[in-house]
């Protein structure tokens, strides 16, 4: 376990490595980052992570 003053996303790589190999890894939008998605893919899994509102807004603006 990690201390209450450390957000899980800061230690996500280590946590992901501890998971058994799965086809999909589903996590909260608090883990929305390309680095975390890349780590999940390195473990031969597919990341299922909802994007944060601001990220969706940027995506919408860039598509115009």
Backbone as a ProteinNet text record, in pm:
[ID]
protein_1_A
[PRIMARY]
XXXXXXXXXXXXXXXXXXXXXXXXXXXXXXXXXXXXXXXXXXXXXXXXXXXXXXXXXXXXXXXX
[TERTIARY]
83.9	0	88.4	30.2	102.7	40.2	114.4	65.3	-51.3	-133.1	-249.7	-214	-89.9	-49.1	8.9	6.4	58.4	-55.6	-80.4	-186.5	-142.7	-236.3	-205.3	-141.1	-178.4	-123.6	27.3	81.7	226.4	301.9	236.3	299.7	229.6	158.8	77.5	160.6	280.8	361.2	386.1	422.1	445.1	319	207.6	80.2	37.2	56.2	18.3	100.4	227.8	314.6	271.4	205.3	160.4	32.8	-38.2	-163.9	-139	-228	-217.5	-247.3	-192.3	-215.6	-363.1	-420.8	-561.1	-572.7	-685.4	-708.5	-732.6	-804	-834.9	-799.8	-759.1	-742.9	-830.6	-927.3	-1024.4	-992.3	-973.7	-942.9	-1021.3	-1017.6	-1086.6	-1021.3	-1096.8	-1042	-929.2	-907.6	-794	-660.5	-664.2	-543.3	-528.4	-601.2	-601.9	-469.4	-375.4	-249.1	-194	-122.4	-63.1	42.3	113.9	216.4	153.9	41.2	-26.3	-82.4	-140.6	-190.2	-76.2	39.3	155.3	201.5	202.6	245.3	150	20.9	-77.5	-54.3	-28.2	-2.2	126.3	228.2	353	326	222.9	185.6	88.2	78.5	-7.7	-154.1	-198.4	-339	-389.6	-520.9	-583.9	-633.5	-590.3	-637.8	-779.1	-864.2	-997.7	-1000.8	-977.4	-967.6	-1051.4	-1156.3	-1233.4	-1145.1	-1164.7	-1085.9	-1149	-1064.9	-1113.2	-1182.3	-1269.8	-1346.9	-1261.4	-1153.6	-1067.7	-1003.3	-963.7	-901.1	-1000.8	-1125.6	-1228.9	-1250.9	-1248.9	-1265.5	-1153.3	-1028.1	-915.6	-929.7	-969.2	-987.1	-1090.8	-1200.7	-1308	-1257.2	-1182.8	-1129.5	-1031.6	-945	-844.5	-907.5	-1024.7	-1088.6	-1157.6	-1177.5	-1248.6	-1168.7
-117.8	0	124.2	230.7	357.5	452.6	555.2	652.2	731.4	784.3	861.6	992.5	1036.8	1162.8	1144.8	1022.8	994.6	944.7	1014.8	970.8	844.1	753.1	625.2	642.5	747.8	765	786.4	832.8	853.4	720.6	616.9	485	382.3	430.9	343.6	236.1	269.5	169.8	47.2	69.5	-42.5	-121.3	-51.1	-118.2	-201.3	-146.2	-217.7	-345.7	-338.7	-457	-568	-532.1	-631.6	-704.4	-647.8	-708.2	-835.4	-933.9	-1050	-1006	-1077.3	-1039.8	-1057.6	-953.2	-952.3	-897	-924.7	-868.2	-717.5	-675.3	-534.9	-495.2	-369.8	-311.7	-187	-186.1	-77.8	3.4	134.7	221.6	352	427	555.1	661.8	767.7	873.6	952	931.8	992.5	940.6	829	768	800.1	899.8	935.7	1000.5	919.4	971.9	872.6	924.6	837.2	746.7	794.8	712.6	588.1	604	489.4	397.5	455.7	372.3	290.9	356.2	286.7	171.6	193.9	88.9	-30	-3.5	-112.1	-190.8	-120.3	-187.9	-270.7	-221	-297.6	-431.7	-435.5	-558.5	-643.1	-613.6	-688.1	-684.7	-571	-551.2	-427.6	-412.9	-296	-205.2	-77.6	13.4	62.8	59	116.7	227.5	351.5	466	579.5	622.3	736.9	861.8	946.7	1069.7	1175.8	1263.6	1373.4	1477.5	1555.6	1657	1753.7	1802.9	1899.3	1837.7	1712.8	1643.4	1631.5	1597.2	1589.1	1725.4	1832.3	1967	1999.3	1968.6	1993.1	1913	1786.9	1701.6	1760.8	1809	1870.3	1995.8	2080.3	2204.8	2172.6	2075.2	2040.7	1981.6	1920.6	1857.9	1959.7	2079.9	2182.4	2226.1
0	0	0	-50.9	-53.1	47.7	82.9	179	124.1	213.2	172.2	104.5	116.7	55.9	-84.6	-136.8	-271.1	-358.1	-469.2	-559.8	-631.9	-650.6	-715.6	-852.7	-925.5	-1060.5	-1058.1	-945.6	-934	-928.4	-883.1	-871.8	-960.7	-1060.8	-1146.6	-1216.4	-1263.1	-1334.1	-1248.4	-1122.7	-1032.4	-1004.4	-989.8	-964.7	-1085.3	-1204.6	-1327.4	-1341.3	-1307.8	-1317.6	-1221.6	-1111.9	-1014.4	-1057.3	-1154.3	-1197.7	-1278	-1266.5	-1354.5	-1497.7	-1593.8	-1733.2	-1767.3	-1822	-1861.6	-2001.4	-2064.4	-2196.6	-2186.2	-2081.8	-2060.3	-1917.6	-1901	-1768.1	-1765.3	-1674.2	-1664.2	-1539	-1557.5	-1444.1	-1453.8	-1346.9	-1333.6	-1421.9	-1454.5	-1538.9	-1472.5	-1342.5	-1275.3	-1327.7	-1398.9	-1455.9	-1604.1	-1652.3	-1793.8	-1833	-1882	-1935.4	-2036.7	-2132	-2233.3	-2172.3	-2071.3	-2007.3	-1944.6	-1880.6	-1818.9	-1926.9	-2032	-2142.4	-2204.3	-2224.1	-2281.6	-2192.6	-2061.6	-1968.7	-1974.2	-1981	-1991.9	-2120.7	-2230.2	-2358.5	-2352.5	-2280.6	-2263.4	-2194.9	-2113.4	-2042.2	-2123.8	-2253.4	-2346.8	-2307.2	-2256.4	-2222.7	-2294.8	-2300.4	-2360.7	-2249.5	-2249.1	-2145.1	-2174	-2073.7	-2081.6	-1976.8	-2023.4	-1933.4	-1990.7	-1920	-1969.2	-1970.5	-2068.8	-2074.2	-1985.4	-1934.8	-1851.1	-1937.6	-1879.3	-1951.4	-2029.6	-1970.6	-2038.9	-2161.7	-2150.9	-2263.9	-2378.5	-2346.8	-2451.2	-2515.4	-2435.6	-2488.2	-2586.8	-2549.2	-2639.8	-2768.2	-2755.2	-2872.8	-2965.8	-2909.5	-2989.5	-3060.2	-2989.8	-3048.7	-3161.5	-3142	-3243.2	-3368.8	-3356.8	-3472.9	-3561.3	-3515	-3594.8	-3713.6
[MASK]
++++++++++++++++++++++++++++++++++++++++++++++++++++++++++++++++

